[in-house]
Amino acid sequence: MKKLVSVAALMGFMMACGGGDKPAPEADKAAEPAKTEEAATTEEPVKTEEAAEAPAGEAAGGDFDAMSDEEKMKTLMELGEKVYLTGGSGGVACSTCHQANGEGLPPSFPPLKGQGDFMGDCKKHAGYVINGLQGEIDVGGVKYNGVMPAQANLSDLEIAAVITYERMSWGNDYGMCSPADVAAAR
């Protein structure tokens, strides 16, 4: 019985995230749970559109493009960590599959730590988040075969933030990405 439950749990986990060279199929909007008033009384309230926080660039006092490079990096890293760990405004938390330490879960979910060649430039990296991936890929000489859901519902700022966080965490130093880079990938 324990083995059956473990296999079922693993299969559910594998369906939630992964990697590959083909865009992931579009998620069925009807399958999303309804947000109710009752949910707002749980430990972590569900945000409505009216109650959603302002994007980090706006919260930081204005236009992202008008910020200094230092302010941009600080804003992107703070928001990026939040998106990576929680899924941001409706996405799937990247850490679910790629782990909080960026080391992934072989053989399904590749590491982000030390993978600048696979990430590529900002536009390519943003494309993975926007379109998702499925099918076999080779990351750092290791084969992975899972499904990463598309996260196109995230804002350009959220995607720029999370990919900047991935590119600048765990010893990575692959540079900052902007919302304009994400817009070019859409």
Steps between C-alpha positions, in 0.01 A plus 500: 500500500783743590669428167176579309458830688866590437468428127177704479663791685806487274283498188303801622823682581645419158193638327543833681845592363797380301698571187513423131538636155132538406260765633280366776129462421278789607350455844122466516367817662185317607713266711619786723340508843251778557611781731241547770443722802550190716852460359580851618467385862777238471856563619606639161224721355415472133557833328235641272597723209395807700712395799806387303825674586649747256783361288837536671609778262196706592526408868860617499384850410450519128593397153736201477688655207571816704673302778876477533655163412552439873131570576392279210714209621373536858137514381543204264679282756241567775202439272679214324556312823132542587387371158752213510381383842124576475404519133431874511159611378363165396795301372650173619787546747825419316644359823242220491703325232833681479526507884578799723873434447469498118630143474188340343376143537657258250388335277196722454588854604836655403716723718513874442822531698796522264294474181568828319555324168155339512330819623649696214428870462210673675259457208565124480473460878174699508366278221537193723286667767241639257456186288600224742691190388433132455694206366860390540771762544872485576615732776865487598540160334209343689169403334177628656147421395213678671241769443538865596168686478477825307500807726386758242244631750780662702577864424808600302643645821440175695664291228794741470535483877489122530744438217735765641475324837584167333787656304651668810445241779688188622832631369356581155608833348318517166366855516179691547198475269240772443126502437590614145696175450189304605273705273734417208464128581117506499 
